[in-house]
Amino acid sequence: MSFAAPWLLILLPLPLLLRKWLPPSAISPPALRLPDHLWRGAISTEKSSAGGGRWLAVLAWVALLVALASPRTETVTDIIPASGRDIVLALDLSGSMMKEDFQLNGLPVTRLEAVKQTASAFVTSRRGDRIGLVIFGERAYFASPLTFDVDAVARAIDEAQIGISGRGTAISDGLGLAMRRLSDSNAPTRVIILLSDGVDTSGNVPAVEAARLAATHGIRVHTIALGPEDLENQPRSRDAVDVATLRAIAREADGDSFRVRSTGDLRQVATALDRLEPSPSARPPMRYWRSYWVWPATLALVCLTLLAVRRRAWTG
Protein backbone atom coordinates (compact mmCIF):
# COMPACT_ATOMS: atom_id res chain seq x y z
CA MET A 1 0.00 0.00 0.00
CA SER A 2 1.24 3.48 -0.86
CA PHE A 3 -0.17 6.96 -1.46
CA ALA A 4 -0.26 8.95 -4.67
CA ALA A 5 0.10 12.24 -2.71
CA PRO A 6 1.55 11.30 0.70
CA TRP A 7 2.58 14.91 1.43
CA LEU A 8 -1.07 15.73 2.15
CA LEU A 9 -0.87 13.66 5.35
CA ILE A 10 1.26 16.39 6.98
CA LEU A 11 -2.00 18.37 7.29
CA LEU A 12 -3.36 15.89 9.86
CA PRO A 13 -2.45 18.06 12.92
CA LEU A 14 -3.78 21.26 11.29
CA PRO A 15 -7.01 21.45 13.39
CA LEU A 16 -4.98 21.17 16.62
CA LEU A 17 -2.61 23.89 15.48
CA LEU A 18 -5.50 26.19 14.54
CA ARG A 19 -7.14 25.58 17.89
CA LYS A 20 -3.92 26.46 19.67
CA TRP A 21 -3.00 29.53 17.65
CA LEU A 22 -6.39 31.12 16.93
CA PRO A 23 -7.98 33.22 19.73
CA PRO A 24 -10.97 31.62 21.47
CA SER A 25 -14.34 32.71 20.30
CA ALA A 26 -16.25 35.10 22.53
CA ILE A 27 -18.89 33.41 24.73
CA SER A 28 -22.13 35.33 24.99
CA PRO A 29 -23.63 35.58 28.48
CA PRO A 30 -26.42 33.09 29.20
CA ALA A 31 -29.87 34.35 28.34
CA LEU A 32 -31.52 32.16 30.96
CA ARG A 33 -30.58 31.50 34.57
CA LEU A 34 -31.14 27.98 35.86
CA PRO A 35 -30.94 26.32 39.24
CA ASP A 36 -27.59 24.68 40.00
CA HIS A 37 -28.81 21.05 39.67
CA LEU A 38 -30.40 21.75 36.26
CA TRP A 39 -27.32 23.69 35.12
CA ARG A 40 -24.97 20.81 36.03
CA GLY A 41 -27.19 18.32 34.14
CA ALA A 42 -27.27 20.51 31.06
CA ILE A 43 -23.47 21.01 31.14
CA SER A 44 -22.90 17.24 31.47
CA THR A 45 -25.18 16.48 28.53
CA GLU A 46 -23.53 19.19 26.42
CA LYS A 47 -20.03 17.88 27.20
CA SER A 48 -21.03 14.33 26.31
CA SER A 49 -22.56 15.47 23.03
CA ALA A 50 -19.59 17.70 22.24
CA GLY A 51 -17.17 14.83 22.94
CA GLY A 52 -18.98 12.49 20.55
CA GLY A 53 -19.17 15.19 17.91
CA ARG A 54 -15.49 16.00 18.36
CA TRP A 55 -14.45 12.42 17.64
CA LEU A 56 -16.70 12.33 14.58
CA ALA A 57 -15.06 15.52 13.33
CA VAL A 58 -11.56 14.08 13.93
CA LEU A 59 -12.46 10.87 12.09
CA ALA A 60 -13.98 12.83 9.19
CA TRP A 61 -10.83 15.00 8.89
CA VAL A 62 -8.49 12.00 8.93
CA ALA A 63 -10.60 10.05 6.42
CA LEU A 64 -10.84 13.08 4.12
CA LEU A 65 -7.06 13.58 4.07
CA VAL A 66 -6.43 9.88 3.49
CA ALA A 67 -8.86 9.97 0.56
CA LEU A 68 -7.11 13.04 -0.91
CA ALA A 69 -3.72 11.30 -0.50
CA SER A 70 -5.18 8.47 -2.63
CA PRO A 71 -4.17 5.12 -1.12
CA ARG A 72 -3.28 2.59 -3.81
CA THR A 73 -1.64 -0.75 -4.48
CA GLU A 74 0.46 -1.78 -7.48
CA THR A 75 -0.84 -4.72 -9.49
CA VAL A 76 1.06 -6.75 -12.07
CA THR A 77 -0.83 -8.34 -14.95
CA ASP A 78 0.32 -10.98 -17.42
CA ILE A 79 -1.63 -9.33 -20.23
CA ILE A 80 0.73 -8.46 -23.09
CA PRO A 81 -0.10 -5.18 -24.86
CA ALA A 82 -0.50 -5.13 -28.62
CA SER A 83 2.76 -4.20 -30.31
CA GLY A 84 1.31 -2.46 -33.35
CA ARG A 85 3.17 -4.91 -35.59
CA ASP A 86 1.61 -7.14 -38.26
CA ILE A 87 3.69 -10.10 -39.47
CA VAL A 88 2.82 -12.46 -42.32
CA LEU A 89 4.78 -15.68 -42.78
CA ALA A 90 4.95 -16.76 -46.43
CA LEU A 91 5.81 -20.46 -46.36
CA ASP A 92 6.98 -22.46 -49.39
CA LEU A 93 5.11 -25.78 -49.73
CA SER A 94 6.59 -26.87 -53.04
CA GLY A 95 7.49 -30.51 -53.66
CA SER A 96 11.17 -30.02 -52.79
CA MET A 97 10.20 -29.34 -49.14
CA MET A 98 9.77 -33.14 -48.80
CA LYS A 99 13.49 -33.73 -49.20
CA GLU A 100 15.09 -35.29 -46.09
CA ASP A 101 18.31 -33.32 -45.70
CA PHE A 102 17.76 -31.87 -42.19
CA GLN A 103 18.17 -33.41 -38.76
CA LEU A 104 15.98 -32.94 -35.72
CA ASN A 105 16.98 -34.50 -32.38
CA GLY A 106 19.53 -36.61 -34.22
CA LEU A 107 17.00 -38.04 -36.71
CA PRO A 108 16.67 -37.19 -40.41
CA VAL A 109 13.58 -35.09 -41.18
CA THR A 110 12.18 -33.31 -44.20
CA ARG A 111 12.73 -29.62 -44.74
CA LEU A 112 9.05 -29.08 -44.04
CA GLU A 113 9.19 -30.80 -40.63
CA ALA A 114 12.24 -28.77 -39.62
CA VAL A 115 10.50 -25.55 -40.68
CA LYS A 116 7.30 -26.51 -38.85
CA GLN A 117 9.13 -27.02 -35.58
CA THR A 118 10.99 -23.73 -35.75
CA ALA A 119 8.20 -21.61 -37.26
CA SER A 120 5.64 -22.84 -34.72
CA ALA A 121 7.95 -21.95 -31.82
CA PHE A 122 8.69 -18.56 -33.39
CA VAL A 123 4.99 -17.77 -33.85
CA THR A 124 3.93 -18.76 -30.34
CA SER A 125 6.60 -16.42 -28.93
CA ARG A 126 5.03 -13.44 -30.74
CA ARG A 127 2.13 -12.76 -28.36
CA GLY A 128 1.12 -9.14 -28.83
CA ASP A 129 1.81 -9.20 -32.59
CA ARG A 130 -0.83 -9.93 -35.21
CA ILE A 131 0.37 -12.93 -37.22
CA GLY A 132 -0.87 -14.28 -40.55
CA LEU A 133 0.19 -17.27 -42.67
CA VAL A 134 0.45 -17.50 -46.45
CA ILE A 135 1.17 -20.88 -48.02
CA PHE A 136 2.38 -21.04 -51.56
CA GLY A 137 3.41 -23.71 -54.03
CA GLU A 138 2.15 -23.45 -57.56
CA ARG A 139 -0.58 -21.20 -56.14
CA ALA A 140 -0.75 -19.02 -53.04
CA TYR A 141 -3.50 -18.69 -50.46
CA PHE A 142 -4.04 -17.46 -46.90
CA ALA A 143 -3.93 -20.37 -44.44
CA SER A 144 -4.54 -18.01 -41.50
CA PRO A 145 -5.68 -14.36 -41.50
CA LEU A 146 -3.93 -11.75 -39.40
CA THR A 147 -4.81 -12.53 -35.80
CA PHE A 148 -3.59 -12.13 -32.22
CA ASP A 149 -4.33 -15.84 -31.72
CA VAL A 150 -0.77 -17.03 -32.30
CA ASP A 151 -1.66 -20.55 -31.16
CA ALA A 152 -4.13 -20.84 -34.05
CA VAL A 153 -1.43 -19.76 -36.51
CA ALA A 154 0.98 -22.32 -35.02
CA ARG A 155 -1.65 -25.04 -35.52
CA ALA A 156 -2.10 -23.94 -39.14
CA ILE A 157 1.66 -24.32 -39.65
CA ASP A 158 1.63 -27.78 -38.06
CA GLU A 159 -1.24 -28.87 -40.30
CA ALA A 160 0.33 -27.64 -43.56
CA GLN A 161 0.80 -30.40 -46.13
CA ILE A 162 2.72 -30.64 -49.37
CA GLY A 163 0.54 -30.67 -52.47
CA ILE A 164 -2.46 -28.65 -51.28
CA SER A 165 -1.15 -25.61 -53.17
CA GLY A 166 0.52 -27.45 -56.07
CA ARG A 167 4.10 -28.61 -56.31
CA GLY A 168 5.58 -25.58 -58.11
CA THR A 169 7.26 -22.57 -56.46
CA ALA A 170 5.39 -19.32 -57.02
CA ILE A 171 7.50 -17.08 -54.77
CA SER A 172 6.19 -13.87 -56.30
CA ASP A 173 2.56 -14.99 -55.84
CA GLY A 174 3.14 -15.82 -52.16
CA LEU A 175 4.88 -12.50 -51.64
CA GLY A 176 2.20 -10.61 -53.54
CA LEU A 177 -0.66 -12.17 -51.54
CA ALA A 178 1.03 -11.35 -48.23
CA MET A 179 1.71 -7.82 -49.45
CA ARG A 180 -1.92 -7.24 -50.53
CA ARG A 181 -3.19 -8.23 -47.09
CA LEU A 182 -0.66 -6.03 -45.29
CA SER A 183 -1.27 -3.05 -47.58
CA ASP A 184 -4.80 -2.85 -46.09
CA SER A 185 -3.41 -2.86 -42.54
CA ASN A 186 -3.11 0.29 -40.44
CA ALA A 187 -0.37 -1.19 -38.24
CA PRO A 188 2.69 1.09 -37.81
CA THR A 189 5.02 -1.87 -38.56
CA ARG A 190 4.27 -4.43 -41.28
CA VAL A 191 6.60 -7.32 -41.98
CA ILE A 192 6.72 -10.31 -44.32
CA ILE A 193 8.94 -13.30 -43.51
CA LEU A 194 9.41 -15.23 -46.76
CA LEU A 195 10.79 -18.77 -46.58
CA SER A 196 11.60 -20.75 -49.72
CA ASP A 197 13.83 -23.64 -50.74
CA GLY A 198 13.59 -23.31 -54.51
CA VAL A 199 13.46 -21.12 -57.58
CA ASP A 200 10.53 -18.91 -58.60
CA THR A 201 8.98 -21.03 -61.36
CA SER A 202 5.26 -20.22 -61.31
CA GLY A 203 4.95 -16.53 -60.49
CA ASN A 204 3.13 -14.10 -62.74
CA VAL A 205 5.52 -11.21 -62.02
CA PRO A 206 9.21 -11.16 -61.00
CA ALA A 207 9.56 -11.60 -57.24
CA VAL A 208 12.01 -8.68 -57.02
CA GLU A 209 9.40 -6.38 -58.59
CA ALA A 210 6.87 -7.50 -55.98
CA ALA A 211 9.40 -6.71 -53.24
CA ARG A 212 10.00 -3.25 -54.71
CA LEU A 213 6.23 -2.63 -54.63
CA ALA A 214 6.09 -3.82 -51.00
CA ALA A 215 8.75 -1.26 -50.11
CA THR A 216 6.63 1.56 -51.56
CA HIS A 217 3.85 0.53 -49.13
CA GLY A 218 6.24 0.59 -46.17
CA ILE A 219 6.29 -3.21 -45.86
CA ARG A 220 9.59 -4.80 -44.79
CA VAL A 221 10.50 -8.25 -46.14
CA HIS A 222 12.92 -10.70 -44.51
CA THR A 223 13.85 -13.77 -46.57
CA ILE A 224 15.07 -17.21 -45.55
CA ALA A 225 16.84 -19.38 -48.14
CA LEU A 226 16.37 -23.00 -47.04
CA GLY A 227 18.46 -25.97 -48.14
CA PRO A 228 22.08 -27.17 -48.25
CA GLU A 229 22.52 -26.38 -51.96
CA ASP A 230 22.12 -23.08 -53.82
CA LEU A 231 22.32 -22.00 -57.43
CA GLU A 232 25.43 -19.92 -56.81
CA ASN A 233 27.51 -22.98 -55.87
CA GLN A 234 25.55 -25.81 -57.58
CA PRO A 235 23.88 -24.20 -60.61
CA ARG A 236 22.89 -27.58 -62.07
CA SER A 237 21.34 -28.95 -58.87
CA ARG A 238 17.64 -29.70 -59.22
CA ASP A 239 16.75 -28.76 -55.62
CA ALA A 240 19.07 -25.76 -55.19
CA VAL A 241 17.62 -22.60 -53.69
CA ASP A 242 17.83 -19.29 -55.53
CA VAL A 243 19.75 -17.40 -52.82
CA ALA A 244 20.51 -14.45 -55.10
CA THR A 245 16.82 -13.73 -55.77
CA LEU A 246 15.87 -14.04 -52.10
CA ARG A 247 18.74 -11.74 -51.17
CA ALA A 248 17.59 -9.19 -53.76
CA ILE A 249 14.01 -9.37 -52.43
CA ALA A 250 15.19 -8.54 -48.90
CA ARG A 251 17.44 -5.75 -50.16
CA GLU A 252 14.64 -4.12 -52.18
CA ALA A 253 12.21 -4.29 -49.24
CA ASP A 254 14.62 -3.03 -46.54
CA GLY A 255 14.85 -6.45 -44.88
CA ASP A 256 17.47 -9.03 -44.01
CA SER A 257 18.31 -12.23 -45.86
CA PHE A 258 19.26 -15.47 -44.09
CA ARG A 259 20.89 -18.65 -45.35
CA VAL A 260 19.75 -21.87 -43.67
CA ARG A 261 21.49 -25.22 -44.17
CA SER A 262 20.58 -26.99 -40.93
CA THR A 263 18.10 -27.03 -38.07
CA GLY A 264 20.60 -25.10 -35.97
CA ASP A 265 20.65 -22.38 -38.61
CA LEU A 266 16.85 -22.21 -38.42
CA ARG A 267 16.98 -21.60 -34.66
CA GLN A 268 19.60 -18.91 -35.14
CA VAL A 269 17.39 -17.23 -37.73
CA ALA A 270 14.45 -17.22 -35.28
CA THR A 271 16.71 -15.56 -32.69
CA ALA A 272 17.94 -13.01 -35.24
CA LEU A 273 14.38 -12.17 -36.26
CA ASP A 274 13.49 -11.60 -32.61
CA ARG A 275 16.25 -9.00 -32.50
CA LEU A 276 15.13 -7.35 -35.74
CA GLU A 277 11.44 -7.42 -34.79
CA PRO A 278 11.43 -7.43 -30.95
CA SER A 279 8.77 -9.70 -29.49
CA PRO A 280 6.18 -8.02 -27.24
CA SER A 281 6.34 -11.03 -24.91
CA ALA A 282 9.90 -10.01 -24.03
CA ARG A 283 8.67 -6.74 -22.52
CA PRO A 284 8.32 -6.28 -18.75
CA PRO A 285 4.84 -7.18 -17.45
CA MET A 286 2.23 -4.45 -17.36
CA ARG A 287 1.84 -2.69 -14.01
CA TYR A 288 -1.05 -0.50 -12.95
CA TRP A 289 -2.32 1.14 -9.77
CA ARG A 290 -5.52 0.08 -8.03
CA SER A 291 -6.87 3.10 -6.11
CA TYR A 292 -8.82 2.87 -2.84
CA TRP A 293 -9.65 6.57 -2.21
CA VAL A 294 -13.39 5.90 -2.42
CA TRP A 295 -13.46 4.02 0.93
CA PRO A 296 -12.01 6.77 3.17
CA ALA A 297 -14.01 9.32 1.18
CA THR A 298 -17.19 7.39 1.98
CA LEU A 299 -16.23 7.22 5.66
CA ALA A 300 -15.65 10.99 5.73
CA LEU A 301 -19.05 11.60 4.14
CA VAL A 302 -20.79 9.37 6.71
CA CYS A 303 -19.06 11.17 9.60
CA LEU A 304 -19.98 14.61 8.25
CA THR A 305 -23.58 13.49 7.73
CA LEU A 306 -23.79 12.26 11.35
CA LEU A 307 -22.32 15.55 12.55
CA ALA A 308 -24.93 17.50 10.62
CA VAL A 309 -27.75 15.34 12.00
CA ARG A 310 -26.47 15.69 15.60
CA ARG A 311 -26.11 19.46 15.23
CA ARG A 312 -29.60 19.80 13.85
CA ALA A 313 -31.05 17.64 16.64
CA TRP A 314 -29.13 19.62 19.30
CA THR A 315 -30.12 23.05 18.00
CA GLY A 316 -33.69 21.96 17.32
N, C-alpha and C positions, 0 to 999 in steps of 0.2 A: 504494500500500500504506500502510495506517495501522494503529493499534492501538486496540482498544476501551478498554484500561486501560493506557496507556503509562507511568503512574507506577510500575507494578510493576517496570519495568526498572532503577529506581534501586537495587534490591536485588542487582544483579549482583555488586558487590564485597563483599557481606556475608561470604562464607566467608573472604576475605583479612583482613577486619577482625576477625573472630572469632579467626582464627589469631594475629593480632598482639596482641590484647588479652587473650585468655584465657591463663592460666598453662599451661606445658607439662605434659603428663601424666607422672607418675612412671614411670621405667623400672626394671622389676624386674631384679635381677642375673641374669646367665646361669646356667642350671641345669646347663650342660654346658660344660666347657672343651675347646677344639679346638686342634689345631696351627695355626700362623699361616697356612700355605698353604691349609688348608681353610676357615679363618675368613674370609680375604680372598675366596675364591670364593663363600662363602655370602652375604657382605655385598654383593658385586657383583650376584649374582642377585636379592637382595632389593630393591636399589635399582632395578634394571631393572624388576622387577615393580611396585614402588611407583610408579615414574614412569608406566608405562602405565596403572595404575589411577587415578593422580591426573588424568591427562588425560581418562579416561572420566568421572570424577566431575565435572570442570569442564564437559565437554560436556553431561552430564545436567542439571546445574544451570542452564546457559544455556538449554537446550532447554525445560526445565520452566518457567522464567520467561517465555520467549517465548510458550509455549502459554497460560499464565495471562493474559498481556497481550492475547491474542486478536488475532493479525494478521488483517486483512480488507481487501477491496477493494470499492469502491462500483460497483454495476452499474446501468445505466439500461435500462429495458425500454419497448418501445412498446405494451405491453398497456394498454388503457384500462379502469379499474375500472368496475364497474356503478354507475350513478348512484342507483339506487333510485327512478327515475322511469319511469312508464308513460304513453305518449302514444298516443292514437288519433286519426288523421286521418279526419274524416267528409267525404267529397268528393261534391259534387253532380254527378250525371251526367244531369241532365234535358236535354230537347231544346234549350233555349236556350243550352247550353254550346257549341253548334255555331256560334254567331253570330261572324262575323269582325269584331270591333271592337277588337282588340289588335294591337300590332306587336311583332315579335321580330326583332332584327338588321335593322331597316328594312323588313321584309316584313310584310304583314297576315297574322295567324294567328287561329285560333279561340280563344275563351276557354279551352277545354279544353287546347289545346296550350300556351298561356301558363302555365296552372296546372301542367301536367305538368313543364315545364322548371323552374319554381321549386320545386314541391313535392319533386321528385326530388332536387334539390340540397340542400334543407333536410333531407330524411330522411337522406341519406348523410352529413351532417355531425353526426348525432346518435349516433355510436358510443358505447356505454355506456348508452344509454337502450333500453328495450323499446318498439318501435313497432308499431302495428297500423293497418290500413286498413279503413274502412267506406265502401262505395259505396252511394249511394242515388239513386233517381229516383222512380218510382212505388212501388217497394219498396226495402228496404234489406237488404244482406247483407255479411258479412265477406269482403273480398277477400284479406286477409292477417291471420293471428292475431298476437297480441302476440309479438314475437321480437326478439332482439338482432341478427339478420341484416338490417341496414338495407338492404343491397344488394338482398335479395329483395323488400323492401317497395317500393323504388324501381322495380324491374322491374314489380311489380304496378301501380304508378301509370302507368308508361309503356304498359302493355298495356291500360289501361282504355278502354272504347269506349262511345259513346253508344248507348242502346237496350237494353243487356243487363239493365238494371234498370227498364225502362219509361221513358216520356218525361215523367212527372209530376214533382212536387217534394215528396216526403214528408220535410220537414226534421225533423219530430218523430220519425218512425220511424228516420231515420239517427242522430239524437241519442240516442234511446232504446236502440238496439242497441249503440252505443258505450258508453253508460252501464252497460248490463247486464254487458258484458264487464269493464269496469273495477271494477264493484262487487264482483266475485269476486277482485280482485287484492289482494295484501297490500303492495303498494308504498307507501312513505310519501307519494309525490307522484303523483297521477293527474290527467291532463290530457286534454281533448278539444279539438281544433282543428277547428272547423266552418266549411266553406267552401260558400257557396251564391250563386247569381246570380238567384234567383227568389223566389217567394212560396210559402209552405207551402199546398199544394193537396190533398195526398193523405194527410196524417197522421191518425192515429186519435185523438190527443189534442193539445191546444194545445202548441206547442213551448216556450212560456214555462213551462208546468207541468212539462214534462220537465226543463227547466233547474233549476227549483226543487227537484225531486226529486234531481237530480244533486248539488246543493249540500248536501243533507242527508246524502249519502254521502261528503262531502269531496272531490268531483270538481270541478275547476276547468274552465271552458269559455271558450275564446277563439273569437270569431267573425270571419269575413272576409266582407264584403259585396262581391261581385264584379260589375262592370259599370258603364258610364258613366252609366246612368240609374237613378233610384230613385223609389219611389212618393211620397216627400215632395216632390220637385220636378216629376215627370212622372206624376201619379196615373193617367193614362189610357194610359200606355205599356204595351204588351203584354209587353215583356221587362225591365221595371224590377224592381230588387231591393228586397225589403222590408227596408230598412235599420233601420227602427224595431224590428221584431221581433228581428232579429239583435242589435241593441244591447241590447234587454231581456233576451235570453237570456244574454248575457255579464254583464250587471249582476246577474241573479239567481244566477248561478253563480260570482261573484267573479272574473270574467275581464275581458279587454279586448276591445273591438270595433274593427275596422279597416275602413276604406273604401278599396276598390281600384278605380281607373279605368284604370290602365295597367300595362304590364309593370314599369315603374320602381317603381310603388306596390307591386307584388307583392314585389319584391326588398327594399324598405324594410320590408315586413311581416315577411319572413323574418328580417331583422336585428333587428327589434323583438322578435320571439318568442324569439330567442336571448338577448336581454337579460332577458326575463321568465322564461324557462326555460333557464338557462345550460347550454350543451352540455358534456358530459363531455370531449369531444375538445379543448376549449379549456384543460383543466387541464394543469399541468406534468406531464411524464412521470414514471412511477413509478420510484423509486429504492430499491434494497435492498442490504444488505451480504452479501457472500459471505465466510464465515469459513474460515480455514485453520489453526485451532488444533490440529486433529487430527494434522498432520504433525510439528510439533515435539514434541507429546505422545508420538507414536509413537517418535521418536528418543530422547527421554528414557527411555522404558520399555526400549528396546533397550540403552541404555547401562547402566541400573541392573541389567538382567538379566545383562549381561556381567560387571559388577562382582561380582554375587553368585556367578556361576560361578567366577570367578577366585579369590575369597576362599575358596570352598569347596575348590577344588583346592589352594590354598596351605596351608590349615590341615589338609587331609586328608593 
